């Protein structure tokens, strides 16, 4: 059984990645216990299989899945399973007794895939209790599977807690391990001058590979008082000397990191100048304009500071004497 999961950075700089880190931070993708070729009829739901369209003989012929079995697990909330999921349930010995036992653990988001994952990874109540005793009380089924698949140990968890990330979520802890964040990595970021960072921000520093060379490069560009959010955005939007030269060419360089970031986001060039000049500056949709330039929706609630800076930049360009 293959567990596919991925990490997303939470609201580090909310404009950096505008979503929660894997649910609460976390990832969990789909538990793919079912081979697509083997189960080509995956669109068939359990209710369909239990209808008159499918005879008992047809159902029984599929790995021992009977209409009685379908009815029994449907009563426990699994009443809309695909053909493949039903077969996977049977192959993993998931029956009424097993489902009731796992449901008593009290985890959220317990769907068919997570239940299969629990069985495939031999996860039981004791294992979940062990995780909770490590300081993770607010957890879901997907995180538990990812924790088991990642193979974290208590020594690593204690190391991360000791570094000051005592309120880190289980999803964030798994992401820390996935991105090889340890004492040395945290010390490296702190030596850059960014000591007051949370778990999500630490993940962003690691994923974007913010190092001393990049920080020094930004200082050479004469940007003033770069804070932790700005250094992340500067790297995300690939600000370099060429970007600064373009900004200077249009007379918009003011040494402020947020202004440079806004212009980099908008992709400053002749087409931007033309697009802004054609706006009714007192009656236009910032959200729609940003979407047309960046290819994605932006919401002021995600990052008010950057949203306001973008609006200021657009107003400044509109009044340029070009």
MIDREN-681965 format. One record per residue (C-alpha): residue number from 1; residue in one letter; x, y, z. Coordinates in steps of 0.25 Angstrom, whole numbers. Example, Ala and Ser with C-alpha at 12.3 -4.5 7.8 and 13.67 -1.06 7.14 Angstrom:
! MIDREN-681965
+-----+-----+-------+-------+-------+
|   n | res |    xx |    yy |    zz |
+-----+-----+-------+-------+-------+
|   1 |   A |    49 |   -18 |    31 |
|   2 |   S |    55 |    -4 |    29 |
+-----+-----+-------+-------+-------+
***
This chain:
! MIDREN-681965
+-----+-----+-------+-------+-------+
|   n | res |    xx |    yy |    zz |
+-----+-----+-------+-------+-------+
|   1 |   X |     0 |     0 |     0 |
|   2 |   X |     5 |    14 |    -4 |
|   3 |   X |     2 |    26 |     4 |
|   4 |   X |     3 |    39 |    -4 |
|   5 |   X |     4 |    52 |     4 |
|   6 |   X |     9 |    65 |     2 |
|   7 |   X |    12 |    78 |    11 |
|   8 |   X |     7 |    92 |     9 |
|   9 |   X |    12 |   103 |    17 |
|  10 |   X |     2 |   110 |    25 |
|  11 |   X |     0 |   125 |    26 |
|  12 |   X |    15 |   127 |    27 |
|  13 |   X |    14 |   140 |    20 |
|  14 |   X |     0 |   138 |    16 |
|  15 |   X |     3 |   143 |     2 |
|  16 |   X |    14 |   133 |     1 |
|  17 |   X |     5 |   121 |     1 |
|  18 |   X |    -9 |   124 |     5 |
|  19 |   X |   -14 |   112 |    11 |
|  20 |   X |   -13 |   104 |    24 |
|  21 |   X |    -2 |    95 |    25 |
|  22 |   X |    -8 |    81 |    22 |
|  23 |   X |   -22 |    83 |    27 |
|  24 |   X |   -17 |    88 |    40 |
|  25 |   X |    -5 |    89 |    33 |
|  26 |   X |    -4 |    76 |    27 |
|  27 |   X |    -4 |    68 |    16 |
|  28 |   X |   -10 |    55 |    14 |
|  29 |   X |   -13 |    51 |     2 |
|  30 |   X |   -20 |    39 |    -3 |
|  31 |   X |   -17 |    26 |     3 |
|  32 |   X |   -16 |    18 |   -10 |
|  33 |   X |   -18 |     4 |    -5 |
|  34 |   X |   -25 |     0 |   -18 |
|  35 |   X |   -18 |    -3 |   -31 |
|  36 |   X |   -25 |     5 |   -42 |
|  37 |   X |   -23 |    -7 |   -52 |
|  38 |   X |   -29 |   -17 |   -43 |
|  39 |   X |   -41 |    -9 |   -39 |
|  40 |   X |   -45 |    -3 |   -52 |
|  41 |   X |   -60 |    -2 |   -47 |
|  42 |   X |   -56 |     8 |   -36 |
|  43 |   X |   -68 |    17 |   -40 |
|  44 |   X |   -78 |     7 |   -35 |
|  45 |   X |   -83 |    11 |   -21 |
|  46 |   X |   -87 |     1 |   -10 |
|  47 |   X |  -101 |     6 |   -11 |
|  48 |   X |  -101 |     2 |   -26 |
|  49 |   X |   -95 |   -11 |   -23 |
|  50 |   X |  -106 |   -13 |   -13 |
|  51 |   X |  -117 |   -10 |   -23 |
|  52 |   X |  -125 |   -19 |   -32 |
|  53 |   X |  -115 |   -16 |   -43 |
|  54 |   X |  -104 |   -25 |   -37 |
|  55 |   X |  -108 |   -39 |   -32 |
|  56 |   X |  -103 |   -46 |   -20 |
|  57 |   X |   -95 |   -55 |   -29 |
|  58 |   X |   -88 |   -44 |   -36 |
|  59 |   X |   -84 |   -37 |   -22 |
|  60 |   X |   -80 |   -50 |   -16 |
|  61 |   X |   -71 |   -53 |   -28 |
|  62 |   X |   -63 |   -41 |   -25 |
|  63 |   X |   -53 |   -45 |   -14 |
|  64 |   X |   -64 |   -50 |    -4 |
|  65 |   X |   -71 |   -36 |    -4 |
|  66 |   X |   -86 |   -40 |    -1 |
|  67 |   X |   -98 |   -31 |     0 |
|  68 |   X |   -99 |   -35 |    15 |
|  69 |   X |   -85 |   -29 |    17 |
|  70 |   X |   -88 |   -16 |     9 |
|  71 |   X |  -100 |   -14 |    18 |
|  72 |   X |   -93 |   -17 |    31 |
|  73 |   X |   -82 |    -6 |    28 |
|  74 |   X |   -92 |     4 |    22 |
|  75 |   X |   -99 |     4 |    36 |
|  76 |   X |   -85 |    10 |    42 |
|  77 |   X |   -85 |    21 |    32 |
|  78 |   X |   -78 |    14 |    20 |
|  79 |   X |   -90 |    14 |    11 |
|  80 |   X |   -84 |    20 |    -2 |
|  81 |   X |   -71 |    12 |    -4 |
|  82 |   X |   -66 |     9 |   -18 |
|  83 |   X |   -64 |    -5 |   -23 |
|  84 |   X |   -49 |    -4 |   -21 |
|  85 |   X |   -51 |     1 |    -7 |
|  86 |   X |   -60 |   -10 |    -3 |
|  87 |   X |   -50 |   -20 |    -8 |
|  88 |   X |   -39 |   -13 |    -1 |
|  89 |   X |   -47 |   -14 |    12 |
|  90 |   X |   -49 |   -29 |    10 |
|  91 |   X |   -34 |   -31 |     7 |
|  92 |   X |   -30 |   -23 |    19 |
|  93 |   X |   -40 |   -31 |    28 |
|  94 |   X |   -48 |   -18 |    31 |
|  95 |   X |   -61 |   -23 |    37 |
|  96 |   X |   -71 |   -17 |    47 |
|  97 |   X |   -63 |   -21 |    59 |
|  98 |   X |   -51 |   -14 |    54 |
|  99 |   X |   -58 |    -1 |    49 |
| 100 |   X |   -65 |     0 |    63 |
| 101 |   X |   -51 |    -2 |    70 |
| 102 |   X |   -44 |     9 |    61 |
| 103 |   X |   -56 |    19 |    62 |
| 104 |   X |   -55 |    18 |    77 |
| 105 |   X |   -41 |    25 |    76 |
| 106 |   X |   -49 |    38 |    73 |
| 107 |   X |   -41 |    43 |    61 |
| 108 |   X |   -47 |    52 |    51 |
| 109 |   X |   -47 |    51 |    36 |
| 110 |   X |   -47 |    36 |    37 |
| 111 |   X |   -51 |    32 |    23 |
| 112 |   X |   -50 |    19 |    15 |
| 113 |   X |   -36 |    22 |    11 |
| 114 |   X |   -31 |    25 |    25 |
| 115 |   X |   -38 |    13 |    30 |
| 116 |   X |   -30 |     4 |    20 |
| 117 |   X |   -17 |    12 |    24 |
| 118 |   X |   -19 |     9 |    38 |
| 119 |   X |   -21 |    -6 |    35 |
| 120 |   X |    -9 |    -7 |    26 |
| 121 |   X |     0 |     0 |    36 |
| 122 |   X |    -5 |    -8 |    48 |
| 123 |   X |    -9 |     5 |    55 |
| 124 |   X |   -18 |     3 |    67 |
| 125 |   X |   -23 |    11 |    79 |
| 126 |   X |    -9 |     9 |    87 |
| 127 |   X |    -1 |    15 |    75 |
| 128 |   X |   -11 |    27 |    75 |
| 129 |   X |   -10 |    29 |    90 |
| 130 |   X |     6 |    28 |    89 |
| 131 |   X |     5 |    40 |    79 |
| 132 |   X |    -4 |    48 |    88 |
| 133 |   X |     5 |    46 |   100 |
| 134 |   X |    16 |    52 |    91 |
| 135 |   X |     8 |    65 |    92 |
| 136 |   X |    -1 |    64 |    80 |
| 137 |   X |   -15 |    64 |    85 |
| 138 |   X |   -22 |    71 |    73 |
| 139 |   X |   -19 |    60 |    62 |
| 140 |   X |   -27 |    54 |    50 |
| 141 |   X |   -26 |    40 |    44 |
| 142 |   X |   -18 |    45 |    32 |
| 143 |   X |    -7 |    51 |    41 |
| 144 |   X |    -6 |    38 |    49 |
| 145 |   X |    -4 |    30 |    36 |
| 146 |   X |     6 |    40 |    31 |
| 147 |   X |    13 |    40 |    45 |
| 148 |   X |    14 |    24 |    44 |
| 149 |   X |    19 |    25 |    29 |
| 150 |   X |    29 |    35 |    32 |
| 151 |   X |    35 |    27 |    44 |
| 152 |   X |    37 |    39 |    54 |
| 153 |   X |    43 |    35 |    67 |
| 154 |   X |    42 |    42 |    81 |
| 155 |   X |    56 |    46 |    81 |
| 156 |   X |    54 |    55 |    69 |
| 157 |   X |    41 |    61 |    74 |
| 158 |   X |    48 |    64 |    87 |
| 159 |   X |    59 |    71 |    79 |
| 160 |   X |    49 |    80 |    72 |
| 161 |   X |    41 |    83 |    84 |
| 162 |   X |    54 |    87 |    91 |
| 163 |   X |    57 |    97 |    80 |
| 164 |   X |    45 |   105 |    84 |
| 165 |   X |    35 |    99 |    75 |
| 166 |   X |    27 |    94 |    87 |
| 167 |   X |    13 |    97 |    80 |
| 168 |   X |    16 |    91 |    67 |
| 169 |   X |     5 |    82 |    61 |
| 170 |   X |     7 |    68 |    57 |
| 171 |   X |     6 |    71 |    43 |
| 172 |   X |    17 |    82 |    44 |
| 173 |   X |    25 |    72 |    52 |
| 174 |   X |    24 |    62 |    40 |
| 175 |   X |    28 |    73 |    30 |
| 176 |   X |    40 |    77 |    39 |
| 177 |   X |    45 |    63 |    38 |
| 178 |   X |    42 |    62 |    23 |
| 179 |   X |    50 |    74 |    20 |
| 180 |   X |    61 |    70 |    30 |
| 181 |   X |    59 |    82 |    39 |
| 182 |   X |    68 |    79 |    52 |
| 183 |   X |    76 |    87 |    62 |
| 184 |   X |    87 |    91 |    52 |
| 185 |   X |    76 |    96 |    42 |
| 186 |   X |    69 |   104 |    52 |
| 187 |   X |    82 |   110 |    57 |
| 188 |   X |    86 |   114 |    43 |
| 189 |   X |    73 |   122 |    41 |
| 190 |   X |    74 |   129 |    54 |
| 191 |   X |    88 |   133 |    51 |
| 192 |   X |    82 |   140 |    39 |
| 193 |   X |    76 |   149 |    49 |
| 194 |   X |    62 |   143 |    49 |
| 195 |   X |    61 |   137 |    63 |
| 196 |   X |    46 |   139 |    66 |
| 197 |   X |    40 |   130 |    56 |
| 198 |   X |    29 |   119 |    57 |
| 199 |   X |    28 |   105 |    51 |
| 200 |   X |    22 |   110 |    38 |
| 201 |   X |    32 |   120 |    36 |
| 202 |   X |    43 |   111 |    39 |
| 203 |   X |    38 |   101 |    28 |
| 204 |   X |    37 |   113 |    18 |
| 205 |   X |    52 |   117 |    21 |
| 206 |   X |    55 |   102 |    19 |
| 207 |   X |    47 |   100 |     6 |
| 208 |   X |    51 |   113 |     0 |
| 209 |   X |    66 |   111 |     4 |
| 210 |   X |    68 |   124 |    10 |
| 211 |   X |    83 |   125 |    13 |
| 212 |   X |    93 |   135 |    17 |
| 213 |   X |    97 |   137 |     2 |
| 214 |   X |    83 |   141 |    -1 |
| 215 |   X |    82 |   150 |    11 |
| 216 |   X |    95 |   157 |     7 |
| 217 |   X |    90 |   158 |    -7 |
| 218 |   X |    78 |   166 |    -3 |
| 219 |   X |    87 |   175 |     6 |
| 220 |   X |    95 |   178 |    -6 |
| 221 |   X |    83 |   182 |   -14 |
| 222 |   X |    81 |   193 |    -3 |
| 223 |   X |    68 |   189 |     2 |
| 224 |   X |    66 |   194 |    16 |
| 225 |   X |    61 |   187 |    29 |
| 226 |   X |    57 |   174 |    23 |
| 227 |   X |    48 |   166 |    32 |
| 228 |   X |    45 |   151 |    32 |
| 229 |   X |    33 |   152 |    23 |
| 230 |   X |    40 |   161 |    13 |
| 231 |   X |    52 |   152 |    12 |
| 232 |   X |    43 |   140 |     9 |
| 233 |   X |    35 |   148 |    -2 |
| 234 |   X |    48 |   153 |    -8 |
| 235 |   X |    52 |   139 |   -10 |
| 236 |   X |    39 |   134 |   -15 |
| 237 |   X |    38 |   145 |   -25 |
| 238 |   X |    52 |   143 |   -30 |
| 239 |   X |    57 |   157 |   -27 |
| 240 |   X |    71 |   160 |   -32 |
| 241 |   X |    79 |   171 |   -38 |
| 242 |   X |    72 |   170 |   -51 |
| 243 |   X |    59 |   172 |   -44 |
| 244 |   X |    64 |   184 |   -37 |
| 245 |   X |    70 |   190 |   -50 |
| 246 |   X |    56 |   189 |   -57 |
| 247 |   X |    50 |   196 |   -45 |
| 248 |   X |    60 |   207 |   -46 |
| 249 |   X |    58 |   208 |   -61 |
| 250 |   X |    44 |   212 |   -58 |
| 251 |   X |    48 |   221 |   -47 |
| 252 |   X |    40 |   213 |   -36 |
| 253 |   X |    52 |   209 |   -27 |
| 254 |   X |    51 |   213 |   -13 |
| 255 |   X |    59 |   203 |    -5 |
| 256 |   X |    46 |   198 |     2 |
| 257 |   X |    46 |   182 |     1 |
| 258 |   X |    30 |   182 |     0 |
| 259 |   X |    30 |   191 |   -12 |
| 260 |   X |    40 |   183 |   -19 |
| 261 |   X |    32 |   170 |   -16 |
| 262 |   X |    20 |   177 |   -21 |
| 263 |   X |    26 |   181 |   -34 |
| 264 |   X |    32 |   167 |   -35 |
| 265 |   X |    19 |   160 |   -33 |
| 266 |   X |    12 |   169 |   -43 |
| 267 |   X |    24 |   166 |   -53 |
| 268 |   X |    28 |   181 |   -56 |
| 269 |   X |    29 |   183 |   -71 |
| 270 |   X |    23 |   192 |   -82 |
| 271 |   X |    11 |   183 |   -82 |
| 272 |   X |     8 |   186 |   -67 |
| 273 |   X |    10 |   201 |   -69 |
| 274 |   X |     0 |   200 |   -81 |
| 275 |   X |   -10 |   192 |   -73 |
| 276 |   X |    -9 |   201 |   -60 |
| 277 |   X |   -10 |   214 |   -69 |
| 278 |   X |   -23 |   209 |   -75 |
| 279 |   X |   -30 |   206 |   -62 |
| 280 |   X |   -41 |   215 |   -56 |
| 281 |   X |   -32 |   217 |   -44 |
| 282 |   X |   -44 |   221 |   -35 |
| 283 |   X |   -53 |   209 |   -40 |
| 284 |   X |   -46 |   196 |   -42 |
| 285 |   X |   -45 |   182 |   -36 |
| 286 |   X |   -32 |   180 |   -29 |
| 287 |   X |   -34 |   165 |   -28 |
| 288 |   X |   -38 |   164 |   -43 |
| 289 |   X |   -26 |   172 |   -47 |
| 290 |   X |   -16 |   164 |   -39 |
| 291 |   X |   -22 |   151 |   -44 |
| 292 |   X |   -19 |   156 |   -58 |
| 293 |   X |    -5 |   159 |   -55 |
| 294 |   X |    -1 |   148 |   -46 |
| 295 |   X |   -10 |   137 |   -50 |
| 296 |   X |   -16 |   135 |   -37 |
| 297 |   X |   -27 |   141 |   -28 |
| 298 |   X |   -22 |   150 |   -16 |
| 299 |   X |   -30 |   153 |    -4 |
| 300 |   X |   -27 |   165 |     5 |
| 301 |   X |   -31 |   157 |    17 |
| 302 |   X |   -19 |   148 |    14 |
| 303 |   X |    -9 |   159 |    15 |
| 304 |   X |   -14 |   173 |    17 |
| 305 |   X |     0 |   179 |    17 |
| 306 |   X |     4 |   173 |     4 |
| 307 |   X |   -10 |   176 |    -2 |
| 308 |   X |    -9 |   190 |     2 |
| 309 |   X |     5 |   191 |    -4 |
| 310 |   X |     0 |   186 |   -17 |
| 311 |   X |   -11 |   196 |   -18 |
| 312 |   X |    -1 |   207 |   -15 |
| 313 |   X |     9 |   202 |   -26 |
| 314 |   X |    -3 |   202 |   -36 |
| 315 |   X |    -7 |   216 |   -32 |
| 316 |   X |     8 |   221 |   -33 |
| 317 |   X |     9 |   215 |   -47 |
| 318 |   X |    -4 |   221 |   -51 |
| 319 |   X |     1 |   235 |   -48 |
| 320 |   X |    15 |   233 |   -54 |
| 321 |   X |    18 |   243 |   -65 |
| 322 |   X |    22 |   234 |   -76 |
+-----+-----+-------+-------+-------+
***
